[in-house]
Amino acid sequence: MQCDKRIPVLLDTDIGSDIDDALCLSYLLKHPQCELLGITTVSGEPEKRAMLADAVCRAAGRTGIPIHSGKGDPLVVKQRQPIAQQAEVLGKWKHQEHFPSNTAIDFLRGTIRSRPGEITLLTIGPLTNIALLFQIDPEIPSLLKSLVMMAGVFHWPNEHVMYPAEWNVLLDPHAASIVYRTEGLPNLSIGLDVTTKCQLPAKVCREKIRGGVLDLVADAAEVWFRQREIITFHDPLAATALFAPHLMEYRDGAVEIELKSDLLSGMTIWSPRAQEKRNRIAVGVDPDGFFEEYFGIVKK
């Protein structure tokens, strides 16, 4: 069952590394109930990531959506994602060629303050921008309707997940710790436990990811396929939590981020029996229902 009203959304993304960010943005741009208020970028080469986001918007026939470049480096740890590999496709697609540096946090702050209690913040990259936003303006969490994150792994090992740290958290564990410890903020994490059940091999992706905005995504996907011959729909699944929440099952508890151990840095420690249940996670998913939802929207 679809939502019957438009949902104001801000997207924070590291588009340009894994292809799922572009797939997620395509879904938001095409969804009739998504009021996309703006896009902010994070991680290495954030200006190039902003160019990619703009190119995707233009390919979808959407202009005028504010796009702001954010923080390029994590708060404390060494940068693990210094470049936006998929920026190499920009030569083939129209895009804005200049974005000022570090305007994302001011934009997020101003937009959230302009619509208190209305906006859902969707994060599909490391949480650097968001942690800084919360530190600069501690009132912001109370002004959000909710925070939805593609982040974490909460039950491991399993057939898909053998390592205790998910990439977005691993890239900036100190930022993740700040965000997860924030009180009074309705938040939901879509982690590897469920996203890894939503995968398609390259052959199927090359057949299904085509037409309209997906033509650009297909170009960028070929850069991704040099690394692996599969796409996991991590970020699009997180986006469906806003518009088709029935596709997943959820549980409340508390999340802590491991910061002391070099070996386990970024591990998301899940406590379902915690006295203070400040975090919600996804614990189950209907993969067939997800793909029906996703391609039903982006192919319209």
C-alpha positions as a Markdown table, in Angstrom:
| # | Residue | x | y | z |
|---|---|---|---|---|
| 1 | Met | 0.0 | 0.0 | 0.0 |
| 2 | Gln | 1.5 | 3.3 | -1.1 |
| 3 | Cys | 1.5 | 6.5 | 1.0 |
| 4 | Asp | -1.3 | 8.9 | -0.1 |
| 5 | Lys | 0.6 | 12.2 | 0.4 |
| 6 | Arg | 3.9 | 13.8 | -0.6 |
| 7 | Ile | 6.8 | 13.2 | 1.8 |
| 8 | Pro | 9.4 | 16.0 | 2.1 |
| 9 | Val | 12.9 | 14.4 | 1.8 |
| 10 | Leu | 16.5 | 15.5 | 2.1 |
| 11 | Leu | 19.0 | 13.1 | 0.6 |
| 12 | Asp | 22.7 | 12.9 | 1.8 |
| 13 | Thr | 24.7 | 10.7 | -0.5 |
| 14 | Asp | 28.2 | 9.6 | -1.5 |
| 15 | Ile | 27.0 | 9.0 | -5.1 |
| 16 | Gly | 29.8 | 8.0 | -7.4 |
| 17 | Ser | 31.3 | 5.0 | -5.6 |
| 18 | Asp | 28.8 | 2.2 | -5.3 |
| 19 | Ile | 26.2 | 2.4 | -8.0 |
| 20 | Asp | 23.3 | 2.0 | -5.6 |
| 21 | Asp | 23.3 | 5.7 | -4.7 |
| 22 | Ala | 22.4 | 6.6 | -8.3 |
| 23 | Leu | 19.7 | 3.9 | -8.3 |
| 24 | Cys | 18.3 | 5.3 | -5.1 |
| 25 | Leu | 18.3 | 8.9 | -6.4 |
| 26 | Ser | 16.5 | 7.7 | -9.6 |
| 27 | Tyr | 13.8 | 6.1 | -7.4 |
| 28 | Leu | 13.3 | 9.3 | -5.4 |
| 29 | Leu | 13.2 | 11.5 | -8.6 |
| 30 | Lys | 10.5 | 9.3 | -10.1 |
| 31 | His | 8.4 | 8.6 | -7.1 |
| 32 | Pro | 5.1 | 10.7 | -7.2 |
| 33 | Gln | 5.0 | 11.0 | -3.5 |
| 34 | Cys | 8.6 | 12.2 | -3.0 |
| 35 | Glu | 9.0 | 15.9 | -2.5 |
| 36 | Leu | 12.8 | 16.0 | -2.9 |
| 37 | Leu | 13.9 | 19.2 | -1.2 |
| 38 | Gly | 17.6 | 18.9 | -1.9 |
| 39 | Ile | 20.6 | 16.7 | -2.2 |
| 40 | Thr | 23.9 | 16.9 | -0.3 |
| 41 | Thr | 27.1 | 15.0 | -1.0 |
| 42 | Val | 29.7 | 13.6 | 1.3 |
| 43 | Ser | 33.1 | 11.7 | 1.2 |
| 44 | Gly | 36.1 | 12.1 | -1.2 |
| 45 | Glu | 35.6 | 14.5 | -4.1 |
| 46 | Pro | 32.2 | 15.8 | -2.9 |
| 47 | Glu | 32.1 | 18.4 | -5.7 |
| 48 | Lys | 32.3 | 15.7 | -8.3 |
| 49 | Arg | 29.6 | 13.7 | -6.5 |
| 50 | Ala | 27.4 | 16.8 | -6.6 |
| 51 | Met | 28.0 | 17.0 | -10.4 |
| 52 | Leu | 26.9 | 13.3 | -10.7 |
| 53 | Ala | 23.8 | 14.0 | -8.6 |
| 54 | Asp | 23.0 | 16.9 | -10.9 |
| 55 | Ala | 23.5 | 14.8 | -14.0 |
| 56 | Val | 21.1 | 12.2 | -12.7 |
| 57 | Cys | 18.5 | 14.9 | -11.9 |
| 58 | Arg | 18.8 | 16.2 | -15.5 |
| 59 | Ala | 18.6 | 12.8 | -17.0 |
| 60 | Ala | 15.3 | 12.4 | -15.1 |
| 61 | Gly | 14.1 | 15.7 | -16.5 |
| 62 | Arg | 14.3 | 17.3 | -13.1 |
| 63 | Thr | 15.9 | 20.7 | -12.7 |
| 64 | Gly | 15.9 | 23.1 | -9.9 |
| 65 | Ile | 16.5 | 20.7 | -7.1 |
| 66 | Pro | 19.2 | 22.2 | -4.8 |
| 67 | Ile | 22.4 | 20.3 | -4.7 |
| 68 | His | 25.2 | 21.1 | -2.2 |
| 69 | Ser | 28.7 | 19.7 | -1.7 |
| 70 | Gly | 29.6 | 18.6 | 1.8 |
| 71 | Lys | 32.5 | 17.3 | 3.7 |
| 72 | Gly | 35.2 | 15.3 | 1.9 |
| 73 | Asp | 37.0 | 13.8 | 4.8 |
| 74 | Pro | 35.9 | 11.8 | 7.9 |
| 75 | Leu | 36.0 | 13.4 | 11.4 |
| 76 | Val | 39.0 | 11.4 | 12.8 |
| 77 | Val | 39.9 | 8.3 | 10.8 |
| 78 | Lys | 41.9 | 8.1 | 7.5 |
| 79 | Gln | 40.0 | 8.6 | 4.3 |
| 80 | Arg | 39.1 | 5.2 | 2.7 |
| 81 | Gln | 37.1 | 6.6 | -0.2 |
| 82 | Pro | 39.1 | 9.4 | -1.7 |
| 83 | Ile | 37.6 | 9.5 | -5.2 |
| 84 | Ala | 34.3 | 9.3 | -7.0 |
| 85 | Gln | 35.1 | 6.7 | -9.7 |
| 86 | Gln | 31.8 | 7.0 | -11.6 |
| 87 | Ala | 32.6 | 10.7 | -12.3 |
| 88 | Glu | 34.3 | 9.5 | -15.5 |
| 89 | Val | 30.8 | 9.3 | -17.1 |
| 90 | Leu | 30.2 | 13.0 | -16.7 |
| 91 | Gly | 31.7 | 13.8 | -20.1 |
| 92 | Lys | 28.7 | 12.1 | -21.7 |
| 93 | Trp | 25.9 | 13.8 | -19.7 |
| 94 | Lys | 24.8 | 17.3 | -19.1 |
| 95 | His | 25.6 | 18.6 | -15.6 |
| 96 | Gln | 26.5 | 21.7 | -13.6 |
| 97 | Glu | 30.2 | 22.0 | -13.6 |
| 98 | His | 30.9 | 24.0 | -10.5 |
| 99 | Phe | 29.7 | 23.6 | -6.9 |
| 100 | Pro | 31.1 | 25.7 | -4.1 |
| 101 | Ser | 32.8 | 23.7 | -1.3 |
| 102 | Asn | 31.2 | 22.9 | 2.0 |
| 103 | Thr | 27.8 | 24.4 | 1.6 |
| 104 | Ala | 25.8 | 21.2 | 2.5 |
| 105 | Ile | 25.6 | 21.7 | 6.3 |
| 106 | Asp | 24.3 | 25.3 | 6.1 |
| 107 | Phe | 21.8 | 24.2 | 3.5 |
| 108 | Leu | 20.5 | 21.2 | 5.6 |
| 109 | Arg | 20.3 | 23.4 | 8.7 |
| 110 | Gly | 18.3 | 26.1 | 6.9 |
| 111 | Thr | 16.0 | 23.8 | 5.1 |
| 112 | Ile | 15.1 | 21.7 | 8.2 |
| 113 | Arg | 14.5 | 24.9 | 10.3 |
| 114 | Ser | 12.2 | 26.2 | 7.6 |
| 115 | Arg | 9.9 | 23.2 | 7.9 |
| 116 | Pro | 10.0 | 21.9 | 11.5 |
| 117 | Gly | 8.6 | 18.5 | 12.1 |
| 118 | Glu | 8.0 | 17.8 | 8.4 |
| 119 | Ile | 11.2 | 16.5 | 6.8 |
| 120 | Thr | 12.7 | 13.0 | 6.6 |
| 121 | Leu | 16.5 | 13.0 | 6.2 |
| 122 | Leu | 17.6 | 10.0 | 4.2 |
| 123 | Thr | 21.3 | 9.2 | 4.5 |
| 124 | Ile | 23.0 | 6.7 | 2.1 |
| 125 | Gly | 26.7 | 7.5 | 2.7 |
| 126 | Pro | 29.0 | 8.1 | 5.7 |
| 127 | Leu | 27.4 | 10.2 | 8.4 |
| 128 | Thr | 30.0 | 13.0 | 8.4 |
| 129 | Asn | 27.7 | 15.8 | 7.3 |
| 130 | Ile | 25.0 | 14.7 | 9.7 |
| 131 | Ala | 27.2 | 14.5 | 12.7 |
| 132 | Leu | 28.6 | 17.9 | 12.1 |
| 133 | Leu | 25.1 | 19.3 | 11.5 |
| 134 | Phe | 23.9 | 17.9 | 14.9 |
| 135 | Gln | 26.9 | 19.3 | 16.7 |
| 136 | Ile | 26.7 | 22.7 | 15.1 |
| 137 | Asp | 22.9 | 23.0 | 15.8 |
| 138 | Pro | 21.9 | 20.6 | 18.6 |
| 139 | Glu | 18.2 | 21.5 | 18.1 |
| 140 | Ile | 18.1 | 20.1 | 14.6 |
| 141 | Pro | 17.3 | 16.5 | 15.6 |
| 142 | Ser | 14.2 | 17.6 | 17.4 |
| 143 | Leu | 13.1 | 19.5 | 14.2 |
| 144 | Leu | 13.3 | 16.4 | 11.9 |
| 145 | Lys | 10.3 | 14.2 | 11.4 |
| 146 | Ser | 12.7 | 11.2 | 11.1 |
| 147 | Leu | 16.1 | 10.0 | 10.1 |
| 148 | Val | 16.4 | 7.0 | 7.8 |
| 149 | Met | 19.9 | 5.6 | 7.3 |
| 150 | Met | 21.5 | 2.9 | 5.1 |
| 151 | Ala | 23.9 | 1.9 | 7.7 |
| 152 | Gly | 25.1 | -0.9 | 9.9 |
| 153 | Val | 25.1 | -4.7 | 10.1 |
| 154 | Phe | 23.4 | -6.0 | 13.2 |
| 155 | His | 23.3 | -9.8 | 12.9 |
| 156 | Trp | 26.5 | -11.5 | 11.6 |
| 157 | Pro | 28.0 | -13.7 | 10.4 |
| 158 | Asn | 25.4 | -15.0 | 8.0 |
| 159 | Glu | 25.4 | -16.3 | 4.4 |
| 160 | His | 25.9 | -12.8 | 3.0 |
| 161 | Val | 27.8 | -10.9 | 5.8 |
| 162 | Met | 31.0 | -12.1 | 7.3 |
| 163 | Tyr | 32.5 | -8.8 | 8.6 |
| 164 | Pro | 31.0 | -6.8 | 11.5 |
| 165 | Ala | 31.3 | -3.3 | 10.0 |
| 166 | Glu | 29.2 | -1.9 | 7.2 |
| 167 | Trp | 31.0 | 0.5 | 4.7 |
| 168 | Asn | 29.1 | 3.7 | 5.5 |
| 169 | Val | 29.8 | 3.3 | 9.2 |
| 170 | Leu | 33.4 | 2.2 | 8.6 |
| 171 | Leu | 34.1 | 5.3 | 6.6 |
| 172 | Asp | 33.4 | 7.5 | 9.5 |
| 173 | Pro | 32.7 | 5.6 | 12.7 |
| 174 | His | 33.0 | 8.6 | 15.0 |
| 175 | Ala | 30.3 | 10.5 | 13.0 |
| 176 | Ala | 28.1 | 7.4 | 13.2 |
| 177 | Ser | 28.6 | 7.2 | 16.9 |
| 178 | Ile | 27.4 | 10.8 | 17.3 |
| 179 | Val | 24.3 | 10.2 | 15.2 |
| 180 | Tyr | 23.3 | 6.9 | 16.9 |
| 181 | Arg | 23.7 | 8.4 | 20.3 |
| 182 | Thr | 21.5 | 11.4 | 19.5 |
| 183 | Glu | 18.4 | 11.4 | 21.8 |
| 184 | Gly | 14.9 | 12.3 | 20.8 |
| 185 | Leu | 15.3 | 11.6 | 17.1 |
| 186 | Pro | 13.1 | 8.9 | 15.5 |
| 187 | Asn | 15.5 | 7.0 | 13.4 |
| 188 | Leu | 15.7 | 3.8 | 11.3 |
| 189 | Ser | 18.7 | 1.9 | 10.0 |
| 190 | Ile | 18.5 | -0.4 | 7.0 |
| 191 | Gly | 21.6 | -2.6 | 7.4 |
| 192 | Leu | 23.4 | -5.3 | 5.5 |
| 193 | Asp | 21.2 | -7.9 | 7.2 |
| 194 | Val | 18.4 | -7.0 | 4.9 |
| 195 | Thr | 20.0 | -5.2 | 1.9 |
| 196 | Thr | 22.2 | -8.1 | 1.0 |
| 197 | Lys | 19.0 | -10.1 | 0.3 |
| 198 | Cys | 18.2 | -7.6 | -2.6 |
| 199 | Gln | 20.8 | -8.4 | -5.2 |
| 200 | Leu | 20.8 | -8.8 | -9.0 |
| 201 | Pro | 23.6 | -10.1 | -11.2 |
| 202 | Ala | 25.1 | -7.9 | -13.9 |
| 203 | Lys | 23.4 | -9.7 | -16.7 |
| 204 | Val | 19.9 | -9.0 | -15.2 |
| 205 | Cys | 20.9 | -5.4 | -14.3 |
| 206 | Arg | 22.0 | -4.7 | -17.9 |
| 207 | Glu | 18.5 | -5.9 | -19.1 |
| 208 | Lys | 16.5 | -4.0 | -16.4 |
| 209 | Ile | 18.5 | -0.8 | -15.8 |
| 210 | Arg | 17.7 | 1.0 | -19.0 |
| 211 | Gly | 15.4 | 3.8 | -20.3 |
| 212 | Gly | 15.1 | 7.4 | -19.2 |
| 213 | Val | 17.2 | 8.3 | -16.1 |
| 214 | Leu | 18.4 | 4.6 | -16.0 |
| 215 | Asp | 20.4 | 5.1 | -19.1 |
| 216 | Leu | 22.8 | 7.3 | -17.2 |
| 217 | Val | 22.8 | 4.9 | -14.3 |
| 218 | Ala | 23.6 | 2.1 | -16.7 |
| 219 | Asp | 26.7 | 4.0 | -17.9 |
| 220 | Ala | 27.9 | 4.5 | -14.3 |
| 221 | Ala | 27.1 | 0.8 | -13.6 |
| 222 | Glu | 29.7 | -0.3 | -16.1 |
| 223 | Val | 32.3 | 1.5 | -14.0 |
| 224 | Trp | 31.0 | -0.5 | -11.0 |
| 225 | Phe | 31.0 | -3.8 | -12.8 |
| 226 | Arg | 34.8 | -3.5 | -13.1 |
| 227 | Gln | 34.9 | -4.3 | -9.4 |
| 228 | Arg | 32.1 | -6.9 | -9.2 |
| 229 | Glu | 29.5 | -8.5 | -11.3 |
| 230 | Ile | 26.5 | -7.9 | -9.0 |
| 231 | Ile | 24.5 | -5.0 | -7.7 |
| 232 | Thr | 23.2 | -5.0 | -4.1 |
| 233 | Phe | 20.3 | -2.5 | -3.8 |
| 234 | His | 21.4 | -1.2 | -0.4 |
| 235 | Asp | 20.3 | 2.4 | -0.8 |
| 236 | Pro | 17.2 | 1.9 | -2.9 |
| 237 | Leu | 15.9 | -0.4 | -0.2 |
| 238 | Ala | 16.4 | 2.3 | 2.4 |
| 239 | Ala | 14.4 | 4.7 | 0.3 |
| 240 | Thr | 11.5 | 2.3 | 0.0 |
| 241 | Ala | 11.2 | 2.5 | 3.8 |
| 242 | Leu | 9.8 | 6.0 | 3.3 |
| 243 | Phe | 7.2 | 5.0 | 0.7 |
| 244 | Ala | 6.6 | 1.3 | 1.1 |
| 245 | Pro | 7.5 | 0.5 | 4.7 |
| 246 | His | 5.5 | -2.8 | 4.7 |
| 247 | Leu | 8.3 | -4.4 | 2.6 |
| 248 | Met | 10.4 | -4.7 | 5.8 |
| 249 | Glu | 10.0 | -5.9 | 9.4 |
| 250 | Tyr | 11.5 | -3.8 | 12.2 |
| 251 | Arg | 12.7 | -4.0 | 15.8 |
| 252 | Asp | 13.5 | -1.4 | 18.4 |
| 253 | Gly | 16.7 | -1.3 | 20.6 |
| 254 | Ala | 19.9 | 0.5 | 20.9 |
| 255 | Val | 23.0 | 0.8 | 18.6 |
| 256 | Glu | 26.5 | 1.5 | 19.8 |
| 257 | Ile | 29.5 | 2.0 | 17.5 |
| 258 | Glu | 32.9 | 0.4 | 18.3 |
| 259 | Leu | 35.6 | 3.0 | 18.3 |
| 260 | Lys | 38.4 | 1.7 | 20.5 |
| 261 | Ser | 39.4 | -1.4 | 18.6 |
| 262 | Asp | 41.3 | -1.0 | 15.3 |
| 263 | Leu | 40.3 | -4.4 | 14.2 |
| 264 | Leu | 36.6 | -3.9 | 14.9 |
| 265 | Ser | 36.3 | -0.2 | 14.3 |
| 266 | Gly | 32.9 | 0.7 | 12.9 |
| 267 | Met | 31.2 | -2.4 | 14.3 |
| 268 | Thr | 27.5 | -1.7 | 15.0 |
| 269 | Ile | 26.6 | -3.3 | 18.3 |
| 270 | Trp | 22.9 | -4.1 | 18.5 |
| 271 | Ser | 21.1 | -4.4 | 21.9 |
| 272 | Pro | 17.4 | -5.3 | 21.4 |
| 273 | Arg | 17.0 | -5.6 | 25.2 |
| 274 | Ala | 18.4 | -2.2 | 26.0 |
| 275 | Gln | 16.4 | -0.2 | 28.5 |
| 276 | Glu | 16.5 | 2.9 | 26.3 |
| 277 | Lys | 15.3 | 1.9 | 22.8 |
| 278 | Arg | 16.5 | 4.9 | 20.9 |
| 279 | Asn | 17.2 | 3.1 | 17.5 |
| 280 | Arg | 15.0 | 1.1 | 15.2 |
| 281 | Ile | 16.5 | -1.4 | 12.7 |
| 282 | Ala | 15.1 | -3.5 | 9.8 |
| 283 | Val | 15.3 | -7.2 | 10.5 |
| 284 | Gly | 13.5 | -8.7 | 7.5 |
| 285 | Val | 12.6 | -7.9 | 3.9 |
| 286 | Asp | 10.5 | -9.1 | 1.0 |
| 287 | Pro | 13.0 | -9.1 | -1.9 |
| 288 | Asp | 10.4 | -9.8 | -4.6 |
| 289 | Gly | 8.1 | -7.1 | -3.2 |
| 290 | Phe | 11.1 | -4.7 | -3.1 |
| 291 | Phe | 12.0 | -5.2 | -6.8 |
| 292 | Glu | 8.4 | -5.0 | -7.9 |
| 293 | Glu | 8.2 | -1.6 | -6.0 |
| 294 | Tyr | 11.5 | -0.3 | -7.3 |
| 295 | Phe | 11.1 | -1.0 | -11.0 |
| 296 | Gly | 7.4 | -0.2 | -10.9 |
| 297 | Ile | 8.4 | 3.3 | -9.9 |
| 298 | Val | 11.5 | 4.0 | -11.9 |
| 299 | Lys | 10.1 | 2.5 | -15.1 |
| 300 | Lys | 7.0 | 4.8 | -15.0 |
